[in-house]
């Protein structure tokens, strides 16, 4: 209830239904009255006293008071039908009265008093003229001088209708910032404050005209100039076409070119790898410099599929001034799928040197190559008489197997004619040994003579056996290091899968002669018994 309202007069319509002597009270709805209006009392028979008597149309007349449920209603007039009906029934009607008016409702109907402050500037005219007209400027805030600062772009809106300013942020995809639209909400921005208002608590109270000598206006926003808003210096480098037309018509400024504020990216810094420490491969060690979680170097999958299980084997001797090293022999295995080399030294009884793996699978760098551009040994570097330097140790190639010659002849373009000729000549000499040398060797080593005789016997006895096909390849699959030896358990599993008659007495004797200490068996001599 308003303070100007002391009481309220409510106008209602009372309806009497002749068919059942019922009555209802309806209040017409007044807009913005603030109270519930409409049907005050629904249609029903209404009691007029405590004895239970009900109102009858004979009790109704103009200029009387009737009490319904504790509320007193003054009947001031009736309609034409009601007047004719009551007069026809012999009831003398009182003269009509004037409807009382509600003073507060009448007060609201009066126009509000307007207090107009005399001013030379017509704000209403400005609002009507420049409504929905906004100047748009593109600006940057360069904060690179501070720690972790950066250069960010903003859009400044100047509303001509009320001289307010709004600063919006420009977001880019994956910029790492919250998508908050505004840097500064729409407001008037002070340009010059009074002397006493410098310590004004702006974060608590709003600045009024008493604390400001001059506000920012449209003429302060010029392309190519800087302005400070709330402690930040913005440089305006461009505006939209509407803003250019406005400045041309309003201020006569026609030259508002766009200013290029894009910074040229510095030239990419060449990534320098640290010096190679000698552990692992150069490519594998360099992956630690490319990513926080290093990944394995990319491999040539096609090459690995084509050359899978293809191994070139060579026999080499160590070039060393030490006399004990002259009789040492080494088996070089070159894996064509990965270009890696492994070296195995066959154990020799009572030599005083522990044989076995001499070098695991790895790529071997040539001695004249650099760390930045390493050159590895390839298949074309291996031939009879070639010198291979492996981490400071020099080896001389003495012999090869038959598969090397087949590979070189099928890929002759990769090899020089001299290298191919050296392998071919060596194989021919090996296939036709001198009788004297053979007899001397046989006389010199009785164990070798016994082994050769046993192999010949088995070949004659098992010449038609089906297990002789691909038996060498089966052993080479499990001999990853190309050493010529396999575990004893694995040896019998392979023989069982190929149906080799290991229960035969001759085969058992051959297995005994090919056995080596530490549970290993030399399958090179064993497979000779099953080849033609």
C-alpha positions in Angstrom: 0.0 0.0 0.0 1.3 3.4 -0.9 1.9 6.1 1.7 -0.5 8.4 -0.1 -3.3 5.9 0.3 -5.2 6.2 3.6 -8.3 4.1 2.7 -9.8 2.6 -0.5 -13.3 2.6 -1.9 -14.0 -0.6 -3.9 -16.8 -0.6 -6.5 -18.7 -3.9 -6.9 -21.7 -5.3 -8.8 -24.4 -7.3 -6.8 -26.3 -9.8 -8.8 -29.7 -11.3 -7.6 -31.0 -14.4 -9.5 -34.8 -14.6 -9.4 -34.9 -18.3 -10.3 -33.4 -19.5 -7.0 -33.0 -16.4 -4.8 -29.2 -16.7 -5.0 -26.8 -13.7 -5.1 -23.2 -13.1 -6.1 -20.8 -10.1 -5.7 -18.4 -9.2 -8.6 -15.7 -6.5 -8.5 -14.6 -5.1 -11.8 -10.9 -5.6 -12.5 -8.9 -2.4 -12.3 -5.4 -2.5 -14.0 -2.4 -2.3 -11.7 -4.6 -2.1 -8.6 -2.4 -4.3 -6.6 -5.3 -6.3 -5.1 -7.1 -9.5 -6.1 -10.3 -8.6 -7.9 -13.0 -10.4 -9.8 -15.6 -12.7 -8.0 -15.6 -11.7 -4.4 -18.6 -13.9 -3.4 -19.7 -16.8 -5.6 -23.4 -17.4 -6.4 -25.3 -18.7 -3.4 -28.1 -17.8 -1.0 -26.9 -15.3 1.5 -28.0 -15.1 5.1 -29.2 -11.7 6.4 -29.5 -12.4 10.1 -28.5 -14.8 12.8 -31.9 -16.6 12.6 -31.0 -18.1 9.2 -33.3 -15.9 7.1 -31.9 -15.3 3.6 -32.0 -12.1 1.5 -35.0 -11.7 -0.8 -35.5 -9.4 -3.7 -38.0 -7.5 -1.5 -35.1 -6.6 0.9 -33.1 -4.8 -1.8 -33.5 -1.1 -2.6 -31.4 1.9 -3.6 -29.8 4.0 -0.8 -29.6 1.1 1.8 -26.7 -0.8 3.4 -26.6 -4.6 3.3 -24.2 -6.7 5.3 -22.8 -9.9 3.7 -20.3 -12.0 5.7 -19.3 -9.1 7.9 -18.8 -6.7 5.0 -21.2 -3.8 4.5 -22.1 -2.8 1.0 -23.9 0.5 0.1 -26.4 0.1 -2.8 -26.3 3.3 -4.7 -28.2 2.4 -8.0 -29.6 -0.4 -10.1 -30.0 -1.1 -13.7 -33.2 -0.5 -15.8 -34.5 -4.1 -15.7 -34.2 -4.2 -11.9 -36.0 -0.8 -11.6 -38.9 -1.9 -13.8 -39.2 -5.3 -12.0 -39.3 -3.8 -8.5 -41.8 -1.1 -9.5 -44.1 -3.7 -11.1 -44.1 -5.5 -7.7 -45.3 -2.4 -5.9 -41.9 -1.5 -4.3 -41.2 2.2 -4.0 -37.5 2.7 -5.0 -35.3 5.3 -3.3 -33.7 7.9 -5.4 -30.3 6.9 -6.9 -27.1 8.1 -5.3 -23.8 9.2 -6.9 -21.1 6.5 -7.0 -18.3 7.3 -4.5 -14.8 7.5 -6.2 -11.6 6.1 -4.7 -9.2 9.0 -4.1 -6.0 7.0 -4.7 -7.3 5.6 -8.0 -8.1 9.1 -9.1 -4.7 10.3 -8.0 -3.0 7.8 -10.2 -5.0 8.9 -13.2 -3.3 12.4 -13.0 -0.2 12.8 -15.0 3.1 12.7 -13.1 4.9 15.9 -12.4 8.0 16.4 -14.5 11.1 18.0 -13.0 13.1 19.4 -15.9 16.6 20.6 -15.1 17.6 23.5 -17.3 20.5 22.4 -19.6 22.0 23.5 -22.9 22.4 19.8 -24.0 19.3 17.8 -24.9 20.0 14.2 -23.8 16.6 13.0 -25.2 17.5 14.4 -28.6 20.8 12.6 -28.4 19.1 9.4 -27.5 16.6 9.6 -30.2 19.1 10.6 -32.9 22.0 8.2 -32.1 20.0 5.2 -30.8 21.6 1.9 -31.9 24.6 3.7 -33.4 27.9 2.3 -32.1 31.4 3.2 -33.1 33.6 0.1 -33.3 37.4 0.3 -32.8 40.0 -2.5 -32.9 42.8 -2.0 -30.4 45.7 -3.9 -28.8 47.1 -3.9 -25.3 50.8 -4.5 -25.4 51.9 -5.8 -22.0 55.1 -7.6 -23.1 57.3 -5.4 -20.9 55.9 -7.1 -17.8 56.7 -10.6 -16.7 54.6 -13.2 -18.6 52.9 -10.3 -20.4 51.6 -10.6 -24.0 50.1 -8.5 -26.7 46.3 -9.0 -26.8 43.6 -7.7 -29.1 40.3 -6.0 -28.0 37.2 -4.4 -29.6 36.2 -1.1 -28.1 32.5 0.0 -28.6 31.6 3.6 -28.2 27.8 4.1 -27.8 26.8 7.5 -29.3 23.4 7.5 -27.5 24.9 8.0 -24.0 28.7 8.4 -24.5 29.4 5.1 -22.8 32.3 2.7 -23.6 32.5 -1.1 -23.6 35.7 -3.2 -24.1 35.2 -6.7 -25.4 37.8 -9.5 -25.5 38.7 -11.3 -28.7 39.1 -15.0 -28.1 40.8 -17.5 -30.4 40.6 -21.2 -30.5 42.7 -23.0 -28.0 44.0 -19.7 -26.5 43.8 -21.2 -23.0 41.6 -18.4 -21.6 38.1 -18.5 -20.1 35.5 -17.4 -22.6 34.6 -14.3 -20.7 33.2 -11.8 -23.1 33.9 -8.4 -21.5 37.0 -6.8 -20.1 35.1 -3.7 -19.1 31.3 -3.4 -18.8 29.5 -0.6 -20.6 30.0 2.7 -18.6 31.2 6.2 -18.9 35.0 6.5 -18.7 36.6 9.5 -17.0 39.4 11.2 -18.8 40.5 13.8 -16.3 39.7 13.7 -12.6 39.6 16.5 -10.1 42.5 17.0 -7.8 40.7 15.8 -4.7 39.3 12.7 -6.5 42.6 10.9 -7.2 42.1 8.9 -4.0 38.5 8.3 -4.6 37.5 4.6 -3.8 36.5 3.7 -7.4 36.2 0.0 -6.5 33.4 0.8 -4.0 31.6 3.9 -5.2 30.6 5.1 -8.7 32.3 8.2 -10.0 29.9 11.1 -10.5 30.2 14.4 -12.3 31.6 16.0 -9.1 34.8 13.9 -9.3 35.4 14.2 -13.1 36.5 17.2 -15.0 36.3 15.6 -18.4 34.8 12.4 -19.8 36.0 10.5 -22.8 34.1 11.5 -26.0 34.1 10.3 -29.6 36.8 12.7 -30.6 39.3 11.0 -28.3 39.1 7.7 -30.2 41.3 8.2 -33.3 42.9 5.4 -35.3 46.7 5.5 -34.7 46.5 7.0 -31.2 46.8 5.5 -27.8 44.5 6.1 -24.8 44.5 4.9 -21.3 41.4 3.4 -19.8 41.4 2.1 -16.2 45.1 1.9 -16.1 45.6 0.1 -19.4 47.0 1.8 -22.5 45.2 0.7 -25.7 46.5 1.4 -29.2 43.7 1.8 -31.8 44.8 0.3 -35.1 41.6 0.1 -37.1 37.8 0.8 -37.1 34.7 -0.4 -39.1 33.3 1.4 -42.1 30.4 3.0 -40.1 33.0 4.7 -37.8 34.9 6.0 -40.8 31.8 7.6 -42.2 30.9 9.1 -38.9 34.3 10.7 -38.4 34.2 12.0 -42.0 30.7 13.6 -41.5 31.1 14.8 -37.9 34.8 15.8 -37.6 35.9 16.0 -41.3 38.6 13.3 -40.7 39.0 11.3 -43.9 42.4 9.7 -43.4 41.9 6.7 -41.1 44.0 3.9 -42.6 44.5 0.6 -41.0 47.8 0.2 -39.1 49.6 -3.1 -39.3 50.3 -4.2 -35.8 51.2 -7.8 -36.6 54.6 -8.8 -35.3 56.8 -10.8 -37.5 57.7 -14.1 -36.0 61.3 -14.5 -35.2 63.2 -17.0 -37.4 63.0 -20.5 -36.1 65.9 -21.5 -33.9 67.8 -24.3 -35.3 67.6 -27.2 -33.0 71.1 -28.4 -32.1 71.5 -31.8 -30.7 73.9 -32.4 -27.8 77.0 -34.3 -28.6 76.6 -38.1 -28.9 77.6 -39.9 -25.7 78.3 -43.2 -27.4 75.4 -45.1 -25.8 72.8 -46.7 -28.1 72.0 -45.5 -31.6 72.3 -41.9 -32.7 68.7 -41.8 -33.9 67.4 -43.4 -30.7 69.3 -41.0 -28.4 68.1 -38.0 -30.4 64.5 -38.8 -29.7 65.0 -37.5 -26.1 65.6 -34.0 -27.6 62.5 -34.0 -29.7 59.7 -34.8 -27.2 59.2 -35.0 -23.5 58.2 -38.6 -23.8 60.6 -40.0 -26.4 59.2 -42.2 -29.2 61.0 -44.9 -31.1 62.4 -43.8 -34.4 60.3 -44.6 -37.5 61.1 -47.8 -39.2 60.9 -48.8 -42.8 58.1 -51.3 -42.5 58.2 -52.3 -46.2 61.8 -53.1 -45.9 61.3 -55.1 -42.8 58.5 -57.2 -44.4 60.5 -57.9 -47.6 63.7 -58.8 -45.8 62.3 -60.6 -42.8 64.5 -63.5 -41.6 67.1 -62.7 -44.3 70.6 -62.8 -42.7 74.0 -62.5 -44.4 76.7 -64.4 -42.5 80.5 -63.9 -42.7 83.5 -65.4 -41.0 86.1 -62.9 -39.8 89.3 -62.7 -37.9 90.4 -60.1 -35.5 93.3 -57.9 -36.6 95.3 -57.6 -33.5 99.0 -57.6 -32.5 98.3 -60.0 -29.6 99.3 -63.6 -30.5 96.3 -65.1 -28.7 93.9 -63.2 -30.9 95.2 -64.6 -34.2 93.3 -67.9 -33.9 90.0 -66.4 -32.8 87.2 -66.5 -35.3 84.1 -64.4 -35.4 80.7 -64.9 -37.2 79.3 -61.6 -38.5 75.5 -61.6 -39.0 74.1 -58.8 -41.1 70.3 -58.5 -40.8 68.8 -57.0 -44.0 65.5 -56.1 -42.4 67.1 -53.6 -39.9 70.6 -53.1 -41.2 72.0 -54.3 -37.8 75.0 -56.4 -37.2 75.7 -59.0 -34.5 79.0 -60.7 -33.8 79.3 -64.2 -32.3 82.5 -65.9 -31.3 82.3 -69.7 -31.5 83.6 -71.2 -28.3 86.8 -73.2 -28.6 87.7 -75.8 -26.0 90.9 -75.1 -23.9 91.5 -71.8 -25.7 91.3 -69.8 -22.5 88.8 -67.4 -24.1 85.1 -67.5 -23.3 83.1 -67.5 -26.5 79.6 -66.5 -27.1 78.0 -63.2 -28.0 80.6 -60.7 -28.8 78.3 -57.9 -30.0 74.5 -57.7 -29.8 72.3 -56.4 -32.6 73.2 -52.8 -33.4 74.0 -50.5 -36.3 77.8 -50.0 -36.7 79.0 -46.6 -37.7 81.8 -46.3 -40.2 85.0 -44.8 -38.8 85.1 -41.8 -41.1 81.5 -40.7 -40.6 80.5 -37.8 -38.3 78.1 -37.8 -35.4 75.7 -35.3 -37.1 75.5 -37.4 -40.2 76.4 -41.0 -39.3 77.1 -43.5 -42.1 76.4 -47.1 -41.2 77.9 -50.3 -42.7 75.8 -51.8 -45.5 75.7 -55.1 -47.3 78.1 -53.7 -50.0 80.8 -53.2 -47.5 81.2 -56.9 -46.8 83.3 -59.0 -49.1 86.3 -61.2 -48.9 89.3 -59.2 -47.6 87.2 -56.3 -46.4 88.2 -54.6 -43.2 85.3 -53.8 -40.8 86.0 -51.6 -37.9 83.6 -52.1 -35.0 84.0 -49.6 -32.2 87.8 -49.5 -32.5 88.3 -53.2 -33.3 89.3 -54.2 -36.8 88.0 -57.4 -38.4 89.0 -59.0 -41.7 86.3 -60.9 -43.7 87.6 -64.4 -44.5 84.6 -66.5 -45.6 80.8 -66.3 -46.3 78.0 -68.8 -46.6 76.3 -69.8 -49.8 73.3 -67.5 -49.2 75.5 -64.4 -49.4 76.6 -65.3 -52.9 72.9 -65.9 -54.0 71.9 -62.6 -52.5 74.8 -60.7 -54.2 74.0 -62.3 -57.6 70.3 -61.4 -57.3 71.2 -57.8 -56.1 74.3 -57.2 -58.2 73.5 -53.5 -58.5 74.3 -52.9 -54.8 77.8 -54.4 -55.1 80.9 -53.4 -56.9 82.2 -55.9 -59.6 85.3 -56.5 -57.5 83.3 -57.4 -54.4 81.1 -59.8 -56.3 84.1 -61.4 -58.0 85.9 -61.9 -54.7 82.9 -63.8 -53.2 82.5 -65.9 -56.4 86.2 -66.9 -56.6 86.2 -67.8 -52.9 83.2 -70.0 -53.2 84.7 -71.9 -56.2 87.9 -72.6 -54.3 86.0 -73.8 -51.3 83.9 -76.1 -53.4 87.0 -77.7 -54.9 89.5 -78.2 -52.1 92.9 -79.6 -52.7 93.3 -83.4 -52.0 96.5 -82.9 -50.1 95.0 -80.3 -47.8 92.0 -82.5 -47.2 94.1 -85.5 -46.3 96.3 -83.4 -44.0 93.3 -82.0 -42.3 91.8 -85.4 -41.9 95.1 -86.8 -40.5 95.5 -83.8 -38.3 92.1 -84.0 -36.5 90.7 -87.6 -36.1 87.5 -86.1 -34.6 86.7 -84.3 -37.8 87.3 -87.5 -39.8 84.9 -89.4 -37.6 82.3 -86.6 -37.8 82.5 -86.5 -41.6 82.2 -90.3 -41.9 79.1 -90.3 -39.6 77.5 -87.5 -41.7 78.1 -89.5 -45.0 76.6 -92.6 -43.4 73.5 -90.7 -42.3 73.1 -89.1 -45.7 73.1 -92.4 -47.4 70.7 -94.0 -44.9 68.2 -91.0 -44.8 68.5 -89.8 -48.4 64.8 -90.3 -49.0 63.6 -88.9 -45.6 61.1 -86.1 -45.9 62.6 -84.0 -43.1 65.6 -82.7 -45.1 63.6 -79.9 -46.7 64.0 -76.4 -45.0 65.6 -77.9 -41.9 68.3 -75.2 -41.9 65.8 -72.4 -42.1 63.9 -73.9 -39.1 66.9 -73.7 -36.9 67.9 -70.2 -38.2 64.5 -68.8 -37.1 65.2 -69.6 -33.5 68.9 -68.6 -33.7 68.3 -64.9 -33.4 72.0 -64.1 -33.0 73.1 -66.3 -36.0 75.6 -68.1 -33.7 75.1 -71.6 -35.1 73.9 -72.9 -31.7 70.5 -73.5 -30.2 69.3 -74.6 -26.8 69.1 -78.4 -26.3 65.3 -78.3 -25.5 64.6 -76.1 -28.4 66.7 -78.4 -30.6 64.6 -81.5 -29.8 61.3 -79.5 -30.3 62.4 -78.5 -33.8 63.4 -82.0 -34.6 60.1 -83.4 -33.4 58.1 -80.8 -35.5 60.2 -81.8 -38.6 59.9 -85.6 -37.9 63.6 -86.0 -37.5 64.4 -89.6 -36.3 66.2 -88.6 -33.2 65.8 -92.2 -31.8 68.0 -93.6 -34.5 71.4 -94.7 -33.1 73.3 -92.9 -35.8 71.4 -89.7 -35.2 71.9 -90.0 -31.5 75.7 -90.3 -32.0 75.6 -87.2 -34.3 73.8 -85.2 -31.7 76.4 -86.2 -29.1 79.2 -85.1 -31.3 77.5 -81.8 -32.1 76.7 -81.1 -28.5 78.4 -78.2 -26.7 78.7 -77.3 -23.1 76.0 -75.3 -21.3 73.2 -77.2 -22.9 73.7 -76.0 -26.5 74.0 -78.0 -29.8 75.8 -76.9 -33.0 73.2 -77.4 -35.7 75.5 -76.4 -38.6 77.1 -79.9 -38.7 73.9 -81.6 -37.8 71.9 -80.2 -40.8 74.7 -81.3 -43.2 73.6 -84.9 -42.6 70.2 -84.1 -44.0 71.3 -82.1 -47.1 72.1 -83.5 -50.5 
